């Protein structure tokens, strides 16, 4: 009688910790003069954060993006 062999398992690799994605704060002034502040979490960089805000809001009078600490 032959013994059964266990399937060889791959050694587990420790999870590599990714650097946290940057968060941005966006201050917006609308065409009617009102204003608002947004927190942008899903952007890769400042240009991407600006594009995300503008795609959601459309036309605005001014937009300021800052890295959130």
Buried (B, 14 or more C-beta within 10 A) or exposed (E): EEEEEEEEEEEEEEEEEEEEEBBBBBBBBBEEEEEEEBEBEEBEEBEBBBEBBBEEBEEBEEBEBEEEE
